[in-house]
Amino acid sequence: MSRKLGMVKMVNKNSPIIIVGAGAWGLSSALHLTNAGYSNITVCERAKRVPSPYSAAWDLNKIIRAEYEDSFYTKLALEAIEGWKTPLFGPYFHQTGYVVAATGRAPPKAVKHMEDALATIEKDPIFAPGIRRLNDTKDFKDYTWQYSGPLTRFKGYFNRLAGYAHSSDTLTGIWEHCARIGVKFVFGEEKGKVVKLLYEGKKCVGVETADSKTHDADLTICALGAHNAGLLPGLGKFVTARSWSVAHVQLSEDEVNLLRGIPTTNVRDLGFFFEPDPKTRLFKLCPLGIGYTNPGSDGISLPPPDQLPPPQNFIPYEDEQKLRQLLRETFPWMADRPFVDKKLCWFADTADSEFCIDYVPSTDQSVIALSGDSGHGFKMMPIFGKWVKELIERGEQHLQRWWWKDTDLKDQNWGEAVSWRIGKGAELKDLIEAQSRIARARL
């Protein structure tokens, strides 16, 4: 199935191309386009440098795995994992293996998603040699001997193919590589922050930055993640800015060494964690849930405009309790430690967890929207830019699942219907009020 977009002049290898946003997808696009011979690429980024605190990848690490209920994404993720094993991306990839589990208290939805994901890989000849079902505590301890907790009625599986990537280091490394091969970067809240797309008729001819300067472009690629609907309001009808909680525990050098090499672990009804970062000695944990939105008066959810939006050094009480329980089950010696560097990580979410990689309608193919990472897009960074290159060279998106959508979902509470999430969602204003109540109670 395809759409008739009309005949337009395609960009050539010398055409000025602007990429708005130096996160995972923006940098991957710059990398692949440059490697394909496009020689006039400029990336605009409002942060002072990469990694940008506006990017969801401004973080210690992200899970790299290929288990999906949909085999389409399984195949893409396997290709991406091969990309992580190349000299360019390899320094940031750690194939520690991946433990997925559900506790005896897990709701049926969490167990079903785990079993459905396992079913896609358990008999797959690529995965099968590295997959083992884990049916009791002894099975888990074969792979997680450092876990001193009871692992109460845990059931799940181990996947040898998966692991994690150090996300902020990846951004830094690919940014430096792109700069070396000729990509231009414009940084800063004045010079690098794009505030407006400029049009002549339907065609976008460039961008205006916060310093009131204009930058000409034959093609503008918007890769602002959760912030994208600020430039493309129509995107906000089917893409929602949503956030999840992130917390860390500060460890000693000996504790870091004890936990070195542990498998990335995802307990579907509690949360997930990674081996600690040796440079900062931080142990990162994230609770699992629906997440939190920030709708405006128009119903479009966007992150707060601040570089470090409020609330800071705060996660919701319910999320903290999930993480405490996760630690009691796995590392009880850590369960009462203070959480540090608590924050909300914003991403661009879609109701079907599909990406949007498409021309914006009625722009004469002069604007591309990259959005809808839905919390599983970072792993695709080594190959994502290839899909942008293919879109440009074809002149249309041939995959219907990645089309720009005309449906308006902004007033619908669809977060709880996503198959791989459990719990209840909330709005950011509710979190801020909860933080205020806690602060008042302590006075």
Secondary structure as GFF3:
##gff-version 3
##sequence-region A 1 443
A	DSSP	beta_strand	17	20	.	.	.	ID=ss1
A	DSSP	alpha_helix	24	35	.	.	.	ID=ss2
A	DSSP	beta_strand	41	45	.	.	.	ID=ss3
A	DSSP	beta_strand	62	64	.	.	.	ID=ss4
A	DSSP	alpha_helix	71	84	.	.	.	ID=ss5
A	DSSP	three_ten_helix	90	92	.	.	.	ID=ss6
A	DSSP	beta_strand	93	94	.	.	.	ID=ss7
A	DSSP	beta_strand	98	102	.	.	.	ID=ss8
A	DSSP	alpha_helix	108	121	.	.	.	ID=ss9
A	DSSP	three_ten_helix	128	130	.	.	.	ID=ss10
A	DSSP	beta_strand	131	134	.	.	.	ID=ss11
A	DSSP	alpha_helix	137	141	.	.	.	ID=ss12
A	DSSP	beta_strand	155	159	.	.	.	ID=ss13
A	DSSP	beta_strand	163	165	.	.	.	ID=ss14
A	DSSP	alpha_helix	167	180	.	.	.	ID=ss15
A	DSSP	beta_strand	184	187	.	.	.	ID=ss16
A	DSSP	beta_strand	194	200	.	.	.	ID=ss17
A	DSSP	beta_strand	203	209	.	.	.	ID=ss18
A	DSSP	beta_strand	214	216	.	.	.	ID=ss19
A	DSSP	beta_strand	219	222	.	.	.	ID=ss20
A	DSSP	three_ten_helix	225	230	.	.	.	ID=ss21
A	DSSP	three_ten_helix	233	237	.	.	.	ID=ss22
A	DSSP	beta_strand	240	250	.	.	.	ID=ss23
A	DSSP	alpha_helix	253	259	.	.	.	ID=ss24
A	DSSP	beta_strand	264	267	.	.	.	ID=ss25
A	DSSP	beta_strand	271	273	.	.	.	ID=ss26
A	DSSP	beta_strand	282	287	.	.	.	ID=ss27
A	DSSP	beta_strand	292	293	.	.	.	ID=ss28
A	DSSP	alpha_helix	317	330	.	.	.	ID=ss29
A	DSSP	three_ten_helix	332	334	.	.	.	ID=ss30
A	DSSP	beta_strand	340	349	.	.	.	ID=ss31
A	DSSP	beta_strand	356	359	.	.	.	ID=ss32
A	DSSP	beta_strand	367	371	.	.	.	ID=ss33
A	DSSP	three_ten_helix	378	380	.	.	.	ID=ss34
A	DSSP	alpha_helix	381	394	.	.	.	ID=ss35
A	DSSP	three_ten_helix	400	402	.	.	.	ID=ss36
A	DSSP	three_ten_helix	415	417	.	.	.	ID=ss37
A	DSSP	beta_strand	426	427	.	.	.	ID=ss38
A	DSSP	alpha_helix	428	442	.	.	.	ID=ss39
###
